[in-house]
Amino acid sequence: MEVVVMQTYRFTSEDCRLADFRSLVERETDQREYPLAERIEKNVVIYGERFRTALASEDGRDQAERELARVFADGPGVAVFEAAFPDTAVVDRATAAFRVLIEEQHAAGRQAGDHFAKPGANDRVWHALDKLAFRAPEVFVDYYANDVIAAAARAWLGPNYQVTSQVNVVNPGGKAQVAHRDYHLGFMSDEQASRYPAHLHWLSAGLTLQGAVAHTDMPVESGPTMYLPYSQLYGPGYLAFHRPEFIEYFNEHYVQLPLRKGDAAFFNPAVFHGAGENRSAEIKRMANLLQISAAFGRAMEVVNRIGICRAVYPALLDRARSGMSERELHNVVAAAAEGYAFPTNLDNDPPVNGLAPATQADLVWRALCDRWDPATLAKELDQWEARRHPAKP
């Protein structure tokens, strides 16, 4: 990765120099470096059928994930996947479930808060992963069987990643966000972020992958995400995005790409970005925002994964019996279940057949392979959870 080398333990505001920033972001993306890409558009790598075809084989997936890792690390930091859901019917089914949740929030008089907008200005569904699993488990299974989502997550985070999902609907007139970076250090003030050593600024970006699936067509006037490619390369960027000269530069140089329903975009969370202004008269721009965390990190949302596993397992078992591929089944288990063994109570849950105890994902996969009935899996999940409880004083 090309970086600004600084002999410093902590970044400070004095390290934020626009000239250094410009030397990194003012470049052109060379398509020859990304052979699976369809094209380069506004410096962003655009993938399509060639990428999806590669995912059908083990060697192709390895090539695709290696290429994506370069995009996110020292490339432009942003990739768009056209027709990530080639059949948009499952997107429509998920959209219908999300709209019911939004209507219920309105009927109950609840306004979902927002990180970057006034409560009530837009419509947001927090914990959408759980809620979709509980309300529409078959939709959950078909949605998260998606190979593009899984490949992007593995490319940047490796195996055992953790998916969280928040639905965001930006209504006509919805204002643009100020340029920012995202989770973890991106949710802190510059004063708070400056307390963390420089190496954790780099590490923070490697713990999370940001993404979005378009649930409606998103022409530019509807305000799709604004990006500044290559901005993830700038070391003190978690401090710099608060500074007016960097915000001004972003506002003059960002790029936006229209999306169609079923497209997806993924990006390094250290890329300077922000949702655009919805200048349309009638488009309610809906996206399923995916914040995917490495197994070693912590997700923003606490997720009821044991409940998700119980909810979706009957549908998952039905898909397994009817011929869904092993790869797609693995994709769903990765999205639904906890894939990391720790923390746990090692007195009750010792590593028996390796260096770590069985994970929740291991248990669900065993259930699928052995065709357990749902009641058996529910009982085993309860026992798995009980083993992990901390010791009583």
PAZA-994009 format. One record per residue (C-alpha): residue number from 1; residue in one letter; x, y, z. Coordinates in steps of 0.05 Angstrom, whole numbers, plus 5000, padded with zeros to 4 digits. Each point is the difference from the previous one (the first is absolute). Example, Ala and Ser with C-alpha at 12.3 -4.5 7.8 and 13.67 -1.06 7.14 Angstrom:
% residues 2
{rec 1,'A',{5246,4910,5156}}
{rec 2,'S',{5027,5069,4987}}
//
This chain:
% residues 393
{rec 1,'M',{5000,5000,5000}}
{rec 2,'E',{5027,5069,4983}}
{rec 3,'V',{4996,5045,5061}}
{rec 4,'V',{5026,5065,5026}}
{rec 5,'V',{5057,4979,5045}}
{rec 6,'M',{5003,5040,5065}}
{rec 7,'Q',{5048,4989,5057}}
{rec 8,'T',{4947,5010,5053}}
{rec 9,'Y',{4966,4959,5053}}
{rec 10,'R',{4935,5039,4996}}
{rec 11,'F',{4971,5041,4944}}
{rec 12,'T',{4984,5072,5018}}
{rec 13,'S',{4965,5057,4965}}
{rec 14,'E',{5069,5026,4978}}
{rec 15,'D',{5008,4936,4959}}
{rec 16,'C',{4939,5017,4957}}
{rec 17,'R',{5029,5033,4938}}
{rec 18,'L',{4956,5007,4939}}
{rec 19,'A',{5060,4997,4953}}
{rec 20,'D',{5017,4930,5026}}
{rec 21,'F',{4928,4979,4992}}
{rec 22,'R',{4996,5026,4929}}
{rec 23,'S',{5064,4963,4981}}
{rec 24,'L',{4964,4935,5016}}
{rec 25,'V',{4930,5011,4972}}
{rec 26,'E',{5016,5036,4935}}
{rec 27,'R',{5015,4940,4956}}
{rec 28,'E',{4966,4957,4947}}
{rec 29,'T',{4978,4928,5009}}
{rec 30,'D',{5031,4953,4949}}
{rec 31,'Q',{4952,4945,4978}}
{rec 32,'R',{5058,4955,4982}}
{rec 33,'E',{5011,4990,5075}}
{rec 34,'Y',{4930,4971,5008}}
{rec 35,'P',{4990,4947,4946}}
{rec 36,'L',{4932,4978,5026}}
{rec 37,'A',{4971,5071,4994}}
{rec 38,'E',{4951,5019,4946}}
{rec 39,'R',{5026,5072,4999}}
{rec 40,'I',{5025,5058,5041}}
{rec 41,'E',{4950,5056,5011}}
{rec 42,'K',{5019,5064,5036}}
{rec 43,'N',{5060,4964,5029}}
{rec 44,'V',{4956,4945,5031}}
{rec 45,'V',{5007,4927,4980}}
{rec 46,'I',{4936,4973,4970}}
{rec 47,'Y',{4987,4925,5002}}
{rec 48,'G',{4946,4960,4966}}
{rec 49,'E',{4990,4933,4966}}
{rec 50,'R',{5074,4984,4994}}
{rec 51,'F',{5009,5006,5075}}
{rec 52,'R',{4937,4958,5016}}
{rec 53,'T',{5023,4946,4952}}
{rec 54,'A',{5067,4996,5035}}
{rec 55,'L',{4965,4986,5066}}
{rec 56,'A',{4974,4934,4973}}
{rec 57,'S',{5067,4964,5010}}
{rec 58,'E',{5049,4996,5057}}
{rec 59,'D',{5058,5028,4959}}
{rec 60,'G',{4955,5055,4973}}
{rec 61,'R',{4977,5020,5069}}
{rec 62,'D',{5073,5003,5023}}
{rec 63,'Q',{5017,5046,4942}}
{rec 64,'A',{4939,5043,5011}}
{rec 65,'E',{5014,5009,5075}}
{rec 66,'R',{5073,5015,4989}}
{rec 67,'E',{4981,5053,4949}}
{rec 68,'L',{4947,5031,5045}}
{rec 69,'A',{5050,5003,5058}}
{rec 70,'R',{5045,5043,4955}}
{rec 71,'V',{4941,5045,4983}}
{rec 72,'F',{4984,5012,5073}}
{rec 73,'A',{5072,5004,5026}}
{rec 74,'D',{5042,5041,4951}}
{rec 75,'G',{4952,5009,4942}}
{rec 76,'P',{4943,5050,4997}}
{rec 77,'G',{4969,4969,5062}}
{rec 78,'V',{4931,4994,4967}}
{rec 79,'A',{4969,4946,4956}}
{rec 80,'V',{4930,4999,4968}}
{rec 81,'F',{4968,4933,4981}}
{rec 82,'E',{4949,5006,4946}}
{rec 83,'A',{4944,4948,5006}}
{rec 84,'A',{5029,4973,5065}}
{rec 85,'F',{4930,4970,5004}}
{rec 86,'P',{4988,4980,4928}}
{rec 87,'D',{4929,4979,5018}}
{rec 88,'T',{4972,5060,5038}}
{rec 89,'A',{4939,4961,5024}}
{rec 90,'V',{5034,4984,5066}}
{rec 91,'V',{5017,5074,5008}}
{rec 92,'D',{4926,5018,4989}}
{rec 93,'R',{4980,4948,5053}}
{rec 94,'A',{5049,5030,5050}}
{rec 95,'T',{4976,5070,4982}}
{rec 96,'A',{4928,4980,5015}}
{rec 97,'A',{5021,4974,5068}}
{rec 98,'F',{5039,5063,5015}}
{rec 99,'R',{4942,5045,4980}}
{rec 100,'V',{4954,4963,5049}}
{rec 101,'L',{5051,5013,5055}}
{rec 102,'I',{5002,5074,4982}}
{rec 103,'E',{4925,5004,5000}}
{rec 104,'E',{4997,4968,5069}}
{rec 105,'Q',{5051,5051,5026}}
{rec 106,'H',{4957,5056,4973}}
{rec 107,'A',{4936,4971,5030}}
{rec 108,'A',{5034,4993,5067}}
{rec 109,'G',{5024,5072,4997}}
{rec 110,'R',{5073,4979,5003}}
{rec 111,'Q',{5055,5038,4964}}
{rec 112,'A',{5065,4963,4987}}
{rec 113,'G',{5059,5044,5017}}
{rec 114,'D',{5054,5011,4948}}
{rec 115,'H',{5075,5010,5005}}
{rec 116,'F',{5001,5056,4948}}
{rec 117,'A',{4929,5026,4992}}
{rec 118,'K',{4945,5028,5045}}
{rec 119,'P',{4953,4946,5028}}
{rec 120,'G',{4939,4993,4956}}
{rec 121,'A',{5032,5033,4939}}
{rec 122,'N',{5011,4932,4969}}
{rec 123,'D',{4975,4930,5015}}
{rec 124,'R',{5049,4952,5032}}
{rec 125,'V',{4993,4929,5026}}
{rec 126,'W',{5053,4981,5050}}
{rec 127,'H',{5015,4926,5012}}
{rec 128,'A',{4972,4984,4932}}
{rec 129,'L',{5039,4934,4998}}
{rec 130,'D',{4963,4973,5061}}
{rec 131,'K',{4933,5028,4979}}
{rec 132,'L',{5003,4972,4930}}
{rec 133,'A',{5019,4931,5027}}
{rec 134,'F',{4943,5001,5051}}
{rec 135,'R',{4947,5027,4952}}
{rec 136,'A',{5020,4967,4935}}
{rec 137,'P',{5050,4944,5011}}
{rec 138,'E',{4994,4973,4929}}
{rec 139,'V',{5015,5069,4972}}
{rec 140,'F',{5060,5005,5047}}
{rec 141,'V',{5027,4933,4974}}
{rec 142,'D',{4992,5018,4927}}
{rec 143,'Y',{5028,5071,5010}}
{rec 144,'Y',{5063,4982,5039}}
{rec 145,'A',{5016,4940,4956}}
{rec 146,'N',{5027,5054,4954}}
{rec 147,'D',{5071,4985,4975}}
{rec 148,'V',{5020,5073,4988}}
{rec 149,'I',{4986,5020,5072}}
{rec 150,'A',{5039,4941,5026}}
{rec 151,'A',{5059,5011,4953}}
{rec 152,'A',{5007,5073,5018}}
{rec 153,'A',{4998,4984,5074}}
{rec 154,'R',{5051,4944,4995}}
{rec 155,'A',{5047,5041,4956}}
{rec 156,'W',{5008,5055,5052}}
{rec 157,'L',{4985,4965,5066}}
{rec 158,'G',{5015,4926,4989}}
{rec 159,'P',{4955,4945,5026}}
{rec 160,'N',{4954,5002,5060}}
{rec 161,'Y',{4978,5072,4987}}
{rec 162,'Q',{4939,5029,5034}}
{rec 163,'V',{4944,5032,4960}}
{rec 164,'T',{4956,5056,5026}}
{rec 165,'S',{4948,5036,4958}}
{rec 166,'Q',{4963,5067,5005}}
{rec 167,'V',{4947,5020,4950}}
{rec 168,'N',{5003,5073,4980}}
{rec 169,'V',{4947,5037,4959}}
{rec 170,'V',{5019,5071,4980}}
{rec 171,'N',{4937,5036,4981}}
{rec 172,'P',{4995,5056,4948}}
{rec 173,'G',{5033,5062,5029}}
{rec 174,'G',{5046,4959,5044}}
{rec 175,'K',{5065,5039,5010}}
{rec 176,'A',{5070,4976,4984}}
{rec 177,'Q',{5045,4976,5055}}
{rec 178,'V',{5065,5035,5018}}
{rec 179,'A',{5060,4960,4976}}
{rec 180,'H',{5024,4950,5051}}
{rec 181,'R',{5033,4934,5013}}
{rec 182,'D',{4965,4943,5036}}
{rec 183,'Y',{5003,4951,5057}}
{rec 184,'H',{5041,4996,5046}}
{rec 185,'L',{5039,5064,5004}}
{rec 186,'G',{4953,5034,4952}}
{rec 187,'F',{4948,5004,5054}}
{rec 188,'M',{5045,5041,5045}}
{rec 189,'S',{5017,5074,5003}}
{rec 190,'D',{5070,5019,4976}}
{rec 191,'E',{5020,5011,5073}}
{rec 192,'Q',{4977,4930,5019}}
{rec 193,'A',{5032,4968,4939}}
{rec 194,'S',{5066,5035,5012}}
{rec 195,'R',{5008,4961,5066}}
{rec 196,'Y',{5009,4935,4961}}
{rec 197,'P',{5069,4983,4973}}
{rec 198,'A',{5012,5006,4926}}
{rec 199,'H',{5003,4925,4987}}
{rec 200,'L',{4929,4994,5027}}
{rec 201,'H',{4977,5051,4948}}
{rec 202,'W',{5024,4952,4947}}
{rec 203,'L',{4972,4940,5037}}
{rec 204,'S',{4931,5031,5008}}
{rec 205,'A',{4990,5001,4925}}
{rec 206,'G',{5018,4927,4995}}
{rec 207,'L',{4947,4977,5050}}
{rec 208,'T',{4938,5021,4961}}
{rec 209,'L',{4973,4999,4929}}
{rec 210,'Q',{4945,5049,4981}}
{rec 211,'G',{4949,4981,4948}}
{rec 212,'A',{4931,5014,4972}}
{rec 213,'V',{4951,4962,4958}}
{rec 214,'A',{4954,5044,4958}}
{rec 215,'H',{4927,4983,5012}}
{rec 216,'T',{4976,5054,4951}}
{rec 217,'D',{5030,5030,4938}}
{rec 218,'M',{5046,5057,5022}}
{rec 219,'P',{5013,5052,4946}}
{rec 220,'V',{5049,5054,5020}}
{rec 221,'E',{4945,5049,5015}}
{rec 222,'S',{4975,4953,5055}}
{rec 223,'G',{5066,5008,5037}}
{rec 224,'P',{5040,4935,4998}}
{rec 225,'T',{5063,4998,5043}}
{rec 226,'M',{5054,5051,4986}}
{rec 227,'Y',{5071,4972,5001}}
{rec 228,'L',{5071,5026,4996}}
{rec 229,'P',{5040,4942,4971}}
{rec 230,'Y',{5069,4987,5030}}
{rec 231,'S',{4986,5041,5063}}
{rec 232,'Q',{5007,4937,5042}}
{rec 233,'L',{5075,5004,4988}}
{rec 234,'Y',{5008,5063,5043}}
{rec 235,'G',{5026,4982,5069}}
{rec 236,'P',{4970,5057,5042}}
{rec 237,'G',{4934,4999,4962}}
{rec 238,'Y',{4959,4984,5063}}
{rec 239,'L',{5021,5069,5025}}
{rec 240,'A',{5002,5035,4932}}
{rec 241,'F',{4927,4988,4981}}
{rec 242,'H',{4979,5047,5056}}
{rec 243,'R',{5042,5058,4971}}
{rec 244,'P',{4966,5052,4955}}
{rec 245,'E',{5053,4999,4946}}
{rec 246,'F',{4993,4925,4991}}
{rec 247,'I',{4924,5005,5000}}
{rec 248,'E',{5004,5055,4947}}
{rec 249,'Y',{5047,4958,4957}}
{rec 250,'F',{4953,4940,5006}}
{rec 251,'N',{4940,5043,4979}}
{rec 252,'E',{5038,5022,4938}}
{rec 253,'H',{5028,4932,4979}}
{rec 254,'Y',{4953,4944,5022}}
{rec 255,'V',{4970,4951,4950}}
{rec 256,'Q',{4930,4970,4998}}
{rec 257,'L',{4978,4939,4960}}
{rec 258,'P',{4927,4983,4985}}
{rec 259,'L',{4977,4931,5022}}
{rec 260,'R',{4944,4956,4977}}
{rec 261,'K',{4958,4956,5044}}
{rec 262,'G',{5041,4938,5017}}
{rec 263,'D',{5068,5035,4992}}
{rec 264,'A',{5047,5003,5060}}
{rec 265,'A',{5058,5043,5021}}
{rec 266,'F',{5055,4982,5050}}
{rec 267,'F',{5055,5044,5026}}
{rec 268,'N',{5056,5007,5050}}
{rec 269,'P',{4969,5038,5060}}
{rec 270,'A',{5059,5049,4998}}
{rec 271,'V',{4979,5026,4932}}
{rec 272,'F',{4972,5071,5009}}
{rec 273,'H',{4927,4993,4983}}
{rec 274,'G',{4929,5024,5015}}
{rec 275,'A',{4929,4989,4976}}
{rec 276,'G',{4980,5049,4946}}
{rec 277,'E',{4942,5048,4999}}
{rec 278,'N',{4935,4972,4974}}
{rec 279,'R',{4980,5054,4950}}
{rec 280,'S',{4947,4958,4967}}
{rec 281,'A',{4926,5015,5006}}
{rec 282,'E',{4975,4930,5016}}
{rec 283,'I',{5056,4949,5008}}
{rec 284,'K',{5003,4969,5069}}
{rec 285,'R',{5071,4975,4996}}
{rec 286,'M',{5005,4934,5038}}
{rec 287,'A',{5065,4963,5015}}
{rec 288,'N',{5016,4942,5045}}
{rec 289,'L',{5064,5026,5033}}
{rec 290,'L',{5047,4943,5018}}
{rec 291,'Q',{5052,5011,5053}}
{rec 292,'I',{5041,4936,5002}}
{rec 293,'S',{5052,4990,5054}}
{rec 294,'A',{5061,4956,5004}}
{rec 295,'A',{4995,4943,5050}}
{rec 296,'F',{5052,5037,5042}}
{rec 297,'G',{4959,5064,5004}}
{rec 298,'R',{4934,5019,5031}}
{rec 299,'A',{4939,5017,4960}}
{rec 300,'M',{4961,5065,5012}}
{rec 301,'E',{4936,4962,5016}}
{rec 302,'V',{4989,4944,5049}}
{rec 303,'V',{4967,4945,4959}}
{rec 304,'N',{4956,4944,5026}}
{rec 305,'R',{5036,4947,4960}}
{rec 306,'I',{4972,4941,5037}}
{rec 307,'G',{4930,5026,4984}}
{rec 308,'I',{5019,5010,4927}}
{rec 309,'C',{5026,4929,4996}}
{rec 310,'R',{4936,4972,5029}}
{rec 311,'A',{4957,5043,4954}}
{rec 312,'V',{5035,4985,4934}}
{rec 313,'Y',{5020,4927,5011}}
{rec 314,'P',{4935,4969,4975}}
{rec 315,'A',{5006,5040,4935}}
{rec 316,'L',{5074,4985,4996}}
{rec 317,'L',{4987,4926,5009}}
{rec 318,'D',{4947,5002,4946}}
{rec 319,'R',{5049,5034,4952}}
{rec 320,'A',{5053,4948,5016}}
{rec 321,'R',{4952,4943,4985}}
{rec 322,'S',{4977,5033,4935}}
{rec 323,'G',{5070,5009,4972}}
{rec 324,'M',{5028,5068,5021}}
{rec 325,'S',{5075,4996,4990}}
{rec 326,'E',{5047,4988,5058}}
{rec 327,'R',{5033,5066,4985}}
{rec 328,'E',{4934,5038,5005}}
{rec 329,'L',{4982,4963,5064}}
{rec 330,'H',{5067,5020,5030}}
{rec 331,'N',{4985,5073,4981}}
{rec 332,'V',{4935,4999,5039}}
{rec 333,'V',{5031,4967,5061}}
{rec 334,'A',{5055,5053,4999}}
{rec 335,'A',{4949,5056,5000}}
{rec 336,'A',{4955,4969,5053}}
{rec 337,'A',{5045,4966,5051}}
{rec 338,'E',{5057,5021,5046}}
{rec 339,'G',{5064,4976,4966}}
{rec 340,'Y',{5050,5016,5054}}
{rec 341,'A',{5014,4955,5060}}
{rec 342,'F',{5017,5053,5051}}
{rec 343,'P',{4986,5027,5051}}
{rec 344,'T',{4975,4938,5036}}
{rec 345,'N',{5004,4964,5067}}
{rec 346,'L',{5056,4951,4989}}
{rec 347,'D',{4982,4960,5062}}
{rec 348,'N',{4934,4982,4968}}
{rec 349,'D',{5018,5007,4927}}
{rec 350,'P',{5071,4974,4992}}
{rec 351,'P',{5035,4991,4933}}
{rec 352,'V',{4994,4925,4989}}
{rec 353,'N',{5018,4988,4927}}
{rec 354,'G',{5044,5060,4987}}
{rec 355,'L',{5024,5066,5028}}
{rec 356,'A',{4930,5028,5008}}
{rec 357,'P',{4931,4974,5018}}
{rec 358,'A',{4948,4989,4947}}
{rec 359,'T',{4966,5064,4977}}
{rec 360,'Q',{4926,5012,4991}}
{rec 361,'A',{5012,4997,4925}}
{rec 362,'D',{5033,4931,5008}}
{rec 363,'L',{4939,4976,5037}}
{rec 364,'V',{4951,5025,4948}}
{rec 365,'W',{5042,4969,4944}}
{rec 366,'R',{5002,4933,5036}}
{rec 367,'A',{4925,5003,5008}}
{rec 368,'L',{4991,5013,4925}}
{rec 369,'C',{5048,4944,4980}}
{rec 370,'D',{4967,4950,5047}}
{rec 371,'R',{4930,5025,4984}}
{rec 372,'W',{4980,5014,5072}}
{rec 373,'D',{4929,5021,5011}}
{rec 374,'P',{4990,5072,5025}}
{rec 375,'A',{4984,4977,5071}}
{rec 376,'T',{5067,4964,5005}}
{rec 377,'L',{5038,5060,4976}}
{rec 378,'A',{4962,5046,5048}}
{rec 379,'K',{5019,4955,5058}}
{rec 380,'E',{5073,4997,4979}}
{rec 381,'L',{5002,5076,4991}}
{rec 382,'D',{4973,5010,5071}}
{rec 383,'Q',{5054,4953,5027}}
{rec 384,'W',{5054,5036,4959}}
{rec 385,'E',{4978,5068,5028}}
{rec 386,'A',{4997,4974,5071}}
{rec 387,'R',{5072,4975,4996}}
{rec 388,'R',{5023,5070,4983}}
{rec 389,'H',{4970,5035,5060}}
{rec 390,'P',{5052,5029,5048}}
{rec 391,'A',{5013,4966,5065}}
{rec 392,'K',{4956,5023,5058}}
{rec 393,'P',{5035,5035,5058}}
//
